[in-house]
């Protein structure tokens, strides 16, 4: 049995807790079975990362490498796993660099920044950010499903 408690949802960051009836030792065993801790070219495991007695850190293999961090605590009647999923920093950095690049090119070409360019850029940024957020939420749902299967 498990229970998910949501703590926080903001852009690019998601935190939740899983309460399971499994003891901490069984949770650690499940993590070792599902997380590849060595660099390998071919693996059947969906995650690659590190595990220690306090918690874990892994990347979820999707189209984007989604960093997932967890802390495992012994609770009443089982373990409590606090999970934090962060959007890859590279997506936010690349979006900022794209905006700066477009602004520099526009300023060099027009010697000013036309209002239509600024409005179009704001619309484009908003659209790209919404698409990235939807992809992030889909990846978060995939990680949750995987963790729930792991700790049943």
C-alpha positions as CSV (number, residue, x, y, z in Angstrom):
1,X,0.0,0.0,0.0
2,X,1.2,3.5,-0.7
3,X,-0.1,7.0,-0.4
4,X,1.0,10.1,-2.3
5,X,1.0,13.5,-0.6
6,X,1.6,16.6,-2.8
7,X,3.6,19.4,-1.3
8,X,4.5,21.9,-4.0
9,X,4.0,22.5,-7.7
10,X,5.6,25.4,-9.5
11,X,7.2,25.7,-12.9
12,X,10.1,23.4,-13.3
13,X,9.9,21.9,-9.8
14,X,7.7,19.3,-8.3
15,X,7.8,17.8,-4.8
16,X,5.7,15.0,-3.3
17,X,5.8,12.2,-0.7
18,X,5.1,8.6,-1.0
19,X,4.1,6.7,2.2
20,X,4.4,3.0,1.8
21,X,3.8,0.0,4.2
22,X,7.2,-1.4,3.0
23,X,10.1,-1.1,5.5
24,X,13.0,1.1,4.7
25,X,15.2,-2.0,3.9
26,X,12.7,-3.2,1.3
27,X,12.5,0.3,-0.2
28,X,16.3,0.3,-0.5
29,X,16.3,-3.2,-2.1
30,X,13.7,-2.0,-4.7
31,X,15.8,1.0,-5.5
32,X,18.9,-1.1,-6.0
33,X,16.9,-3.4,-8.4
34,X,15.6,-0.5,-10.5
35,X,18.4,2.1,-10.5
36,X,21.6,1.4,-12.5
37,X,24.5,2.7,-10.4
38,X,27.3,2.0,-12.8
39,X,27.9,3.6,-16.2
40,X,26.8,1.2,-18.8
41,X,25.9,1.5,-22.5
42,X,23.1,-1.0,-22.4
43,X,20.8,-1.5,-19.5
44,X,17.3,-2.7,-18.8
45,X,16.8,-0.3,-15.9
46,X,14.9,2.9,-16.5
47,X,17.0,5.0,-14.1
48,X,20.6,5.8,-13.6
49,X,22.0,7.3,-10.5
50,X,23.2,6.9,-6.9
51,X,21.8,5.3,-3.8
52,X,22.9,5.8,-0.2
53,X,21.2,4.9,3.1
54,X,19.5,8.3,3.4
55,X,18.2,8.6,-0.1
56,X,18.7,8.5,-3.8
57,X,19.4,10.7,-6.8
58,X,18.8,9.5,-10.3
59,X,17.9,10.6,-13.8
60,X,14.8,9.3,-15.5
61,X,15.6,8.2,-19.0
62,X,13.1,10.0,-21.2
63,X,13.7,12.3,-24.1
64,X,15.0,14.7,-21.5
65,X,17.1,13.6,-18.6
66,X,14.9,14.5,-15.7
67,X,16.8,14.8,-12.3
68,X,15.0,13.1,-9.4
69,X,16.1,13.4,-5.8
70,X,14.7,11.4,-2.8
71,X,15.0,11.1,0.9
72,X,13.9,8.0,2.7
73,X,12.7,8.0,6.3
74,X,11.4,5.3,8.5
75,X,7.8,6.1,9.5
76,X,5.0,4.6,11.4
77,X,4.1,1.3,9.7
78,X,6.5,1.8,6.8
79,X,8.8,4.2,4.9
80,X,8.2,7.7,3.8
81,X,9.9,8.8,0.6
82,X,10.2,12.5,-0.1
83,X,10.7,13.0,-3.8
84,X,11.8,16.2,-5.6
85,X,11.8,16.4,-9.4
86,X,13.4,19.4,-11.1
87,X,13.3,20.5,-14.7
88,X,16.6,20.2,-16.4
89,X,18.5,23.5,-16.0
90,X,19.6,23.3,-19.7
91,X,16.1,23.9,-20.9
92,X,15.7,27.2,-19.0
93,X,19.3,28.3,-20.0
94,X,18.7,27.5,-23.6
95,X,15.4,29.4,-23.6
96,X,17.1,32.5,-22.1
97,X,19.9,32.3,-24.6
98,X,17.4,32.1,-27.5
99,X,15.7,35.2,-26.3
100,X,19.0,37.1,-25.9
101,X,20.1,35.9,-29.4
102,X,16.9,37.2,-31.0
103,X,17.1,40.5,-29.2
104,X,20.7,41.1,-30.2
105,X,20.1,40.1,-33.9
106,X,17.0,42.4,-34.0
107,X,18.9,45.3,-32.4
108,X,21.8,44.9,-34.9
109,X,19.4,44.8,-37.8
110,X,16.9,47.5,-36.9
111,X,19.0,49.6,-34.5
112,X,15.9,49.6,-32.3
113,X,13.5,47.0,-31.0
114,X,10.1,47.4,-32.7
115,X,7.0,46.8,-30.5
116,X,5.8,44.1,-32.8
117,X,9.0,42.2,-32.4
118,X,8.8,42.4,-28.6
119,X,5.2,41.3,-28.5
120,X,5.9,38.4,-30.9
121,X,8.9,37.4,-28.8
122,X,6.8,37.5,-25.6
123,X,4.1,35.3,-27.3
124,X,6.8,32.9,-28.6
125,X,8.4,32.6,-25.2
126,X,5.1,32.0,-23.5
127,X,4.2,29.3,-26.0
128,X,7.6,27.6,-25.7
129,X,7.4,27.7,-21.9
130,X,3.9,26.2,-21.9
131,X,5.0,23.4,-24.1
132,X,8.1,22.7,-21.9
133,X,5.9,22.7,-18.8
134,X,3.5,20.2,-20.4
135,X,6.4,18.0,-21.3
136,X,7.7,18.3,-17.7
137,X,4.3,17.4,-16.2
138,X,4.2,14.3,-18.5
139,X,7.7,13.3,-17.3
140,X,6.7,13.8,-13.7
141,X,3.7,11.6,-14.2
142,X,5.9,8.9,-15.7
143,X,8.3,9.1,-12.7
144,X,5.4,8.8,-10.3
145,X,4.0,5.8,-12.0
146,X,7.4,4.1,-12.0
147,X,8.0,4.9,-8.3
148,X,4.5,3.7,-7.4
149,X,5.1,0.4,-9.2
150,X,8.5,0.1,-7.4
151,X,7.1,0.5,-3.9
152,X,3.9,-1.6,-4.1
